[in-house]
Amino acid sequence: MFEFIRTHQRLMQIFLAIIIVPSFAFVGIGSYKSFGDDAGTIAKIDGKPLTQLEFDNAVRNQLDTYRQRLGAQFDQKMFDTPEFKQNVLDQLIAQRAIAAEVVHANLSVSDAQLQKVIVDQFGGPAGFNMDTYKQALAAQGMRPTDYDARMRRELVLQQLATAVEGTGFAPRTVAKTLSDIAAQEREVQELLLPVSEFVPQVKVSDAMVLAFYDKNAKFFEVPEQAKIEYVVFNADVVASQVSVTDAEVSDYYTKNSAQFTTPESRRASHVLITVKKGASSAETAAAKAKADAIVAELRKAPADFAKLAKAKSEDPGSAEQGGDLGVIEKGTLVAPVENAIAKLKQGEISDPVQSEFGFHVLTVTELKPAVVKPLELAKADVADLLKKQKASKKYAEMAEAFTNTVYEQADSLKPVADKLGLKIETAAGVSRNPSPMAAAAPYNNAKFLAALFSNESLSNKRNTEAVETAPSTLVAGRIVEFKPANKRPLAEVDAQIRQRVTIEEAAKLAAKAGEEKLVAFKKSGEATGFGAAKLVSRAKVEGINGLAMQSIMKADVSKLPAYVGVDVPGMGYGLYRIGKVQQPAQLDEAQRKQEAEQIGTIVAQQEMAQYLELLKQKAKVKILKPITTATVTEVK
């Protein structure tokens, strides 16, 4: 967006609002209502406690989110800061303040509103289907009741946010002024004093090299490194040592034949002649006679079942589909109808079957008999299942042996490798922090590396304890060679320092010369030495460095020509002469409209941020004790 908006400090509150509102949907109004007092209370919002446990869980959730986004680049130490923890606490407080307002204001969503939203979300070309809806939720590990509650919360929040943000607007004159500023064009000439021109003037002494070396010691640090050995014990190791006999496979197959049987499947149709509840015996008899007539007609022409059902069935749900009831699953129909369908042959027409709805004339349109998968085809699946069952039982036993052996025979990994059939792996250049370059390596785990670089492991080169680095995965290791952190000798980096100091000193000379020229140009107004004029704007930089463009567009142009001097890192010193300022001949009206909408959105979000601050005051937030410093580092 526009430069002043990007740098306006007060608008940083917007980001808090953007973060808070979506995350609140997962905290929930119900959670707000059910808060209880806790000895670990760290704050009170609207008289309700915010506990240390809730704070810790919120930290974990935030870290999990960043871990998923950053992948191998995730470093938990980046978040082990007071600022990160304070941000989490601020979000929680704002969430609870919003929850209090929702409850006090009795905001709610009607069933009709909720139903419309769900139908819009899950309705396909053929309309809304409950089975498809349930399957979609099940894939996310949710039930319809869970999703309904979540959507109610989100819709309530939308009501609140829309009501508040709707009060914010940007006057047309302001929007137009900002559009004009964004589109403004300036005619600029450039005079660049490159660093390379000043390099011959630089003389780097030994004292300058030493001063840089001492001042920037961290540039020359070689981190501690270790060569290690390690062994991995996991479910794959156990599985490789488990076998299953043909007799065991056959025995399991025989005892669990139902698992390999596809049950009989029946698709049915019906014609329904309804009988109202409380109907007289005469009305019931008339309905029965009508059904008898339909049976007689259908037995003469069974192929006309669908046609007759469309014409005569009084079931509005199936008549249009020719009476089709779909594939019958146990318990989906009333018992008399279900039992009758189970006895019919394919194409057979039933006698009238009476139920609480009336009289049904039934037929089975498709019948698939039960199919048993033969042992030859099921053998591989059974063997795999039995191996997993055996491995599951054996895992605990072998894991205990692994843990005990690496501890009891701690001078070597060979005993545990021999005992359990493991391979001793090696790795070099290992440090105490996980490396993005070795993200998939079994040893590249923060908990394992902490054990590996413990005082006991470092000083005595003994085995680490068995560390669980993933579900059903244990790793133990030992340090074979260790190089502590050290500083590269000056002689080794002398040439590198001289080159760096040369560039820095040359840049200083370029800046000094540029500043002198800038003073002179401002006095004379001359253009001597400058390049050809370029017409630039915030959207059209014409090859000018980004830092220089910022200074050019910020420059005071009340008096022309105006001059700007900019130290461009790595390049030199740039002088810029602004000779003309103008508006483009024609400004895109669509762009103006888009920018006005953006400004309106920013103002609305600012309104929301201020409203959140008012809610915090209304909720009488009290911080009872500082957040702990151990929370982030304890997250696994």
N, C-alpha and C positions, 0 to 999 in steps of 0.2 A: 504494500500500500504506500501512501505518501510518507516522505521522510520524517516529517514532524510527528506523524502518528506512530511510526516505528520506534521513535526515540522518546515518546511521551511516557514518563515514568508512571503516572497515575493509571495508565491503561494496563499496567502489569496485573492489576486486579482482575482483569477479564480472564486471564488464564486460570485463575483460581476458580472462577465461576464455571468455566468450561470443564474443568476437571471434576468439580464437586457434583454437578447435576447428574451426569451419567452414572457416577459411582454410587450415588445415593440409592439408585434403584435396586442395588444388590444388598444394601444394608437393611432397608425396609422400614416401613412405619411400624410394623408389628414388633420389630426389635426395640424401637423406641418405647413402646408401651410396656414392654416386659422387663425393662432394666431393673436390676436389684442391687442393693448396697453390697459393697465388696471391700475387704480390707485393703485391697490394692487400688483403690480409687485414686485417679490422678487429676480428675477434673469433674466439675458439676455443671450440667447444662439444663436449664429449666428445672432445677432441683433433682435431676436424674444423674446417676454416676456414670462416668466413663472410666473403665477399669484398665489396669496395666495389661491384663490379658487381651482385652479388645484392641488395645494399641499394638501389642505384639503381633496379633493376627493381621492387623491392617498393614504393618510393616512387611510381614511375610507375603501378603497378597501383592503389595507394590513390587517387591523384589522378584516375585514370580513373573509378574507382567514384564518387567525390564529384562529378565532372563530370557523370556520367549522372544522378545523383540530383538535383543542384541546377539543372541546365540553365543558363538565362541568369543565374541568381543566383551561379553559380560564379565565385569570384575566387581565383586561385592564390596571391595574396599572403597570403591568410588562413592558408595552410598553410606559408608560408615562415618557420617558427618552430622554435627548438630543441626545443620541446615536441612538435611533430608528428613531427619526425625521431626523437626519442628513443622515442616511442610505436611507430613502425615498427620500430626496432631491437629494442625489448623484445618485440614480437610475433614477430619472426624468431628471437630467442634461445629463446623459449618453444616455438616450433614445432620447432626443432632438438632441444631437450631432450626433447620428446615423442617425436620420431622415434628418438632414441637409446634410449629406454625400450622402444619397440615392438620394435626390433631385438633388444635385449638379452633381452627377455622372450619372444622368439620367438612373438609374437602373430600369428595367421593366421586366414583364413576358408576353410572348406572349399568345394569346388565345389558341393556340394549346397546349402549356405547361400546362396551367391551366386546359383545358379540360381533358388531360391525367391524371392529378393528381386526379381530381374529379371522373373520371370513375374508376380509380384504387381503390379509397376509397369506393365508393358506388356500384360498379358493383358486382353482385352476380354470382352464377353459370349460371344463365340464361342471364347474361349480364346486362348492365346498363338500369334502368327503371326510367324515369323522375318522374312518380307519386310517386314511392318509395323514390326517392331523396327528393322531396318536403315534403313528410310526415316526413321523418327523420329530416329535418331541422325545420319543424313546431313544432316538439316535443321539440326542443331546443329554441323555440321562435324566429327563424330566417327565413328570406326569401332567395331565391337563390342569389339575388343581394348582400345581406349582406355577405353571405358566400363567394361569389366570391371575393368581395373586401378584406375580411379577408385573404383568401388563397393567393391572390396576394401579400399582405404585408408579409406574412410568407415566401413565396417563394423568394421574394426579399431579405429578411434577410438571408435566407439560402445561397443565392448566395454570399452575403457579407461575412458571417461567413466562408463558405467553402473556399473562395478565400484567406482569411487571415490565417485561421488555417492550410490550405494546405502548408503554407511556413514553418511550424514548424516540425522538425524531431529530433530524438535522434540518435546520432552515434552508430553503433553496439558495439563499444568498451565500451561505457558508459553503454549501456543496459546490456552487459555481466557482467561488473563489479558490477552493482547493483544486478543482479541476483545472482552472487557469494556471495555478502554480505548477501543477504536475506537467502540464503541456508546454510551459514556457520554454522558449528557445533562446540560446545565447551564442553569439558569434565569438569564437575563441581561436587564439593563435598560441602555439606552444613553442617553448624554448627549453630543451632538456640539456642539463649538464650531467653527462654520464659519469659514473664512478670510474670507469676505465681511463678517462682522460686525466685523472688525478693520481692514479697509481704510481707513475714514475716519481712523483714528488714525495712519496712516503718512504721513510727510512725506519725499519723496525729493528730496535735494539734488543739485546739479550734480556735487559731488564724489563722491557715491555712484554716479551714472551713469558718470562717468569711471573710477572704480575697477572697476566691473563690465566696462566696455569693455576696459580694459587686462588684466584678469585672464582674460577669456574671449575672447581675440582670435580663437581658432579658429572661434568661432561666426559671425564676421563676415568670414571669408575668402571671397574669390571665386576659385575655382580658375583656373589658366591655361586659356585657350581659344584655339582656332585655327579659321580658315576655311581649308578645303583644297580642292584639286582632285585628282582621281585618275582613273586609267583601269584597267579590268579586262580582262585577256586570259585566256580560257579555251577549253575545247573547243568551246563553243557558237559562239564567234567564228570558229573555224576551220571548223566545220561550215557556217556561213552563207555561207562563201566557196568551198565545194566543190560541184561539180555532177557529175551522172552522165548519160551519153547512153543512148538506147534501145539503141544498138548494143552498148554495154558490158554492159548488163543481159542482152541476148539471148545474148551470147558467154559470160558467166558461167553462165547457166542451162543452156546446151548442154554446157559442160565439166563441170558439177557436177550432172548430172541425178539422181544418187543421193540428193542432199540433198532433192529434191522428190518422192521416191518413197516411198510407204508400202508396205513389203514385204508379201508374201503372208502370211496368218495362217491357221493350221490348229489346230483343236481336235480331239482324238482320244480314243478310248476303247479299252480292250483287255480281253480275257479271258486270264488267265494260267493255264497248266497247268505247275506247277513241276517241275523236275528237280533232284534233290539233287546236290551236287557229288560226283563219283566214282561216279555211278550206273552200273549195268551197261547194256550195249546193249539188253538185254531191257526194262529199266525205261524207258530212253529211248524205245524203240519203242512201248511202251504209252502213254506220255505223248503221243507224236506221234499215235497212233491216236485218243486222246481228243480232241486238238485238231482232228483232221480231222473227227471227228463233229460237233464244235461248229460248224466252218465250214459243213458241209453243212446243219445245222439253221438257222444264221443266214441263209444265202443263200436259204432258203425263206421266212424271216420276219425280214428285216433290222430291222423296227420293234421286235422283241423283244430287241434287243441289250442294253439296260440291265437288263431283267428277267432275262435269262439270265446276264449277268455277275454280278449279285447272287447268283444261285443257284449258279453253277459256278466263278467265278473264284477262284483260290487266292492272289490278291494282297490281303492284308489292308488295304493302304492305299487301294485304289480300289474294291474290290468293293462296299462299302456305298454308294458314289456311282454305282453302275451301271457301273463300269469307267472312269469319267471320268478322263483324265490332264490335263485343262486345256488351255490354249493352249500349244502346243509351241514352246519356244525352243531354238535350236541349242545342243547340248552338254549338255542336261538329261537326255537319255535315252541308253541304250546305242546304239551306231552301227547295228546291224542293224535295230532297231526304228525309230529316227529315219529311216533311209533308206527303209524300207518305207512309213512314213506319208507321206513326201514324194512318193511315186509314186501314192498312192491318190486316186481321185475321191471327192467327197462321197457318203456312203452306201454306198460299195463295201466288201465284206468281203474281207479279205486271206487268202491261204493262211497256214498256220501259219509264224511267223517264229521261228527258234531264236536264243536269246541265252544268256548265262551263267546266267540265272535259270530258263530253261525254254522253253516254246513260247507265243507270243503270237498271239492272233487279234485283228486290228486293224480299226478303221473310223474314217473322218474324219466327225465329227458336224457340223462347221461349217468352211467354207472361204471365206475372204475373199481375192479375188485382189489382186495388187499394184495400187496406184492411183498414177498420176502427176499431180501438181498442175500444171495448165496454166500457161503463162507469164503469161497475163492475171491469174491470181490470185496468182502468185508475184512479179509485177513490183515491187510496192511494197516487199516484204521484201528483194528482191535489191538494189534501188536504195538502201535504207537501209543495208544491209550494205556495199555498195561505197563509199557516202559515208563511213561510219565508217572503213573501211580507208584511204581517201584522206586523211581528216582526221588519222588517226593518224600517217601518214607526214609530212604537212605540218606537224603541230603542232610538232615539234622545230625545224623550219626557222623557223617564225614566232615561236616562243618565243625563239629566239636573236636574231632581229631585234628583238623587243620589248626584250629585256634590253640589247642593245647600244645601241639608239636612245635609251632613257631615260637611259643613262649618258653617251653621247657628246654628246647635245644636251640637256644637263641644265638649261638655263634655261627650258624650256617643255615641256609635254606635247603641244603641237600637232603637232610632227613625228611622234611615234610614233602619234598618233591618225590623222593623215592617211595615214601609210604603211600601217597595218594596218586602217583602217576602224573605229576605235574611237570611242566617245563619251566626251567629258570630263565627268565628274560633279563636283558640288560638294557640300560639307557644311559646316555651321557649328556652332559650339559643341563642337568636337572636343577632347578632352583626351587625355593620354598613357596613360590606363587604359581598357580596354574598358568600354563602357557597357551595362548590362542593357537600357536603353531602345532601343538600336540593335543588338540582338543579331544580326539578320540582315544588317546592312549589310556590304558587302565590306571596308570599311576598318576595321571594328570587330574587329581582330585584334591580339593583343598584340605579335607580331613586327613587323607592319607599323607599328604606332603607335610602337614603339621606334625604328624607322628614321626615321619622320616627325619625331619630336621629338629626333633626334640633333643634336649641335652643328652639324654641317655643314648640315643641312636648315634648322635654325632661323636660323643666322646669315646664310647666303647665299641662303636660299629656293630651293635647288636641288632637282632631282628626287631622290627616294629611289631606291635600287636596286630592281630587280624582286624582290618578296618573294612567296614561295610561301605563300599563306594557306590553301590546301586542295589536294587532289590535282588536278593539271592546271589550277591557277588561280594566275595571277600578278597582283599589284597593284603599281602605282607611283603615287606622288603627290608633291605639293609643298604647302608652306604659303604661302597668299596673304596672310593677315593673322594676326598673333599678339598676344594680350593676355596678359602675364605675370600670375601670381597676385598679387592685391592685397587690401587690406583696405577694406571699405566705410567711408566717412567717418562720423564720430560723428554729425554732423547728420542723416544719412540714417537712422540706427537709434536715435536718441535716444528717440522715443516707444515703440518696442518695448522698449528697455532699461528705461524708467521703469515700464512695465506689469509686466515681469518682476520688477524689484526690489520693486515694491509688493507683489506676491503673496508673494515670499519673506519680506519683513519682516512682513507680516500673518500669515504662517504661524508665524513666530517668536513673535509676540505671542500667537497662539492657543495655541501649545505652552506658553509661560510661564504663561498663565492656567490652562491645563489641569493643569499640574503642581502649581500652587498648590492648585487644587480637589482634586486627587487626595490630597494630604497631609491636607487638612481632612477629606475623606470617610473616610479610613482611621482618623482619630482619632474621628470622631463615629458612623460606621456608618450615617449617614442616607441616604435615597433621594430627597431633595428635588431636583427638576429632571430626574430620570431619566424616561425613557419607560416604556411598558407592558412588562411582563415577557414574554420570549420564551424558549421551550424550544429550545435549539440543540444540535447535535452535530456531529461531523466530517463527517457525511453530510447534515446539515440546517442550513444557515447562516442561513436566515430573513432574507436581505437584508443581513446584516452584512458589512462589508468583509473581504476575505480576510486582509489583514495583521492586522486586529483579531481575527479568528477564531483565528489561530495563537496570539496572546497569550492569548486567553480560555481556550483548551484547554490551554495550558501553565501557566496560573496556579496558584499554590499555594492549594489550597482546604481546607487542614487547619483553617482557621478561617474561618467565614462570618459576615457577608457579606465577600467578597473584592472588591478593586477593581483594575482594570487601566487604565492610560493608554497610548494609542497615537497616535503622530503619523502621520496618514493623508495621504500626499502628494497635493496638489491639492485636498484636501477640508477639512482642518483638524485638530483634535485631538479624539479620541474618548475618552470615559470610560465604563467598563463595570463595572456592579455585578453580581456573581455571588451570587445569594441561595440557590441550592439546587443540589445535585448528586445525580443518581440514575441508576439503570440502567433501561432500557426495560422495560415490564411483560413483554414477551415478545420474546426474541431468536430470529431465524430460524435454525433448526438447519442448514438448507442453506447459509446464509451462513457459519455457524461452520465447517462442514466445508470450504468453499471457502477460507476464511482459513487454516485449519490446513494445507491443501495448499500454499498460497502460502508459508507460513512454512517448511514442510518443503523446498520447492524452493529457497528462499533459503539455508537451512542447507546443503543438498546442493551448491549452487553455491559456497558459501564453502569447503566441503571440497575442491572441485575447484581453487579458487584457491590454497589452501594446498598442495595436492599439486603443483601446477605449480611453486611456489617450491622445494619439496623436490627436484623433478626438475632444476631449474636448479643447485642445489647439488651434486647427484649427478653432473651433467654437467661440473662444474668449469669454469664459464663464466669466460673471461678476455677482458676488453676490451683490445685491443692498441693501438688508436689512436682518437682521436675521429672521429665522422662528419663529412664535409665539409659546408660551408655552402652550396656552389654547386649541390648536387644538385637541389633543388626548382625553382629558377629556370631550370634547363636543360631541364626537361620541356616538350615541345611539346604 
